[in-house]
């Protein structure tokens, strides 16, 4: 039987499976590189909390107040300062 000169039994044999696998790997690599580049240029989608922004500062302030490290007056003043930033 003639396979048309293709390796692995022509396009409809094992060659087709290998062809699909190679293209899936190429597309996965392109997507992976794109995601890595997007994250490295600041497009990681991180919120204020992960960057140490206002919500993180408020969380720390709430914890200090809950532990009794600061009194109510200091808590309210610092909370006001944080929210005004």
C-alpha positions as CSV (number, residue, x, y, z in Angstrom):
1,X,0.0,0.0,0.0
2,X,1.3,3.4,-0.9
3,X,1.4,6.1,1.9
4,X,1.9,9.1,-0.4
5,X,5.6,9.5,0.6
6,X,4.8,10.6,4.2
7,X,6.5,9.2,7.3
8,X,4.4,7.3,9.9
9,X,1.9,6.1,7.4
10,X,0.7,9.4,5.9
11,X,-1.2,12.2,7.4
12,X,-4.0,10.1,8.7
13,X,-1.7,7.8,10.6
14,X,0.6,8.4,13.5
15,X,1.8,11.5,11.7
16,X,-1.6,13.2,12.3
17,X,-1.4,12.6,16.0
18,X,2.2,13.9,16.2
19,X,1.2,16.9,14.2
20,X,-1.6,17.8,16.6
21,X,0.6,17.2,19.7
22,X,3.3,19.5,18.3
23,X,0.8,22.3,17.6
24,X,-0.8,22.0,21.0
25,X,2.7,22.3,22.6
26,X,3.6,25.3,20.4
27,X,0.3,27.1,21.4
28,X,0.8,26.3,25.1
29,X,4.3,27.7,24.9
30,X,3.0,30.9,23.2
31,X,0.3,31.3,25.9
32,X,2.8,30.6,28.7
33,X,5.3,33.2,27.4
34,X,2.6,35.8,26.9
35,X,1.3,35.3,30.5
36,X,4.9,35.6,31.9
37,X,5.6,38.7,29.9
38,X,2.2,40.3,31.0
39,X,3.0,39.6,34.7
40,X,6.6,40.8,34.5
41,X,5.3,44.2,33.1
42,X,2.9,44.8,36.0
43,X,-0.2,43.1,34.5
44,X,-0.4,40.5,37.2
45,X,-3.7,41.7,38.5
46,X,-2.7,42.0,42.1
47,X,-5.0,43.9,44.4
48,X,-4.1,46.5,47.0
49,X,-3.7,43.9,49.7
50,X,-0.9,42.1,47.9
51,X,0.9,45.3,47.0
52,X,0.8,46.6,50.6
53,X,-1.9,49.2,49.8
54,X,-4.6,50.7,52.0
55,X,-6.5,47.4,52.7
56,X,-3.3,45.8,54.0
57,X,-2.5,48.8,56.2
58,X,-6.1,48.7,57.6
59,X,-5.8,45.0,58.3
60,X,-2.6,45.6,60.3
61,X,-4.2,48.5,62.1
62,X,-7.2,46.4,63.0
63,X,-5.0,43.6,64.3
64,X,-3.0,46.1,66.5
65,X,-6.2,47.5,67.9
66,X,-7.6,44.0,68.5
67,X,-4.5,43.0,70.4
68,X,-4.7,46.1,72.6
69,X,-1.5,47.7,71.3
70,X,-3.2,51.0,70.6
71,X,-6.1,52.8,72.2
72,X,-9.4,53.8,70.5
73,X,-8.3,57.4,69.9
74,X,-5.1,56.4,68.1
75,X,-6.9,53.7,66.2
76,X,-9.5,56.2,64.8
77,X,-6.9,58.8,63.9
78,X,-4.7,56.3,62.1
79,X,-7.7,54.8,60.3
80,X,-8.7,58.3,59.1
81,X,-5.1,58.9,57.9
82,X,-5.0,55.7,56.0
83,X,-8.3,56.2,54.3
84,X,-7.4,59.8,53.2
85,X,-4.3,58.6,51.3
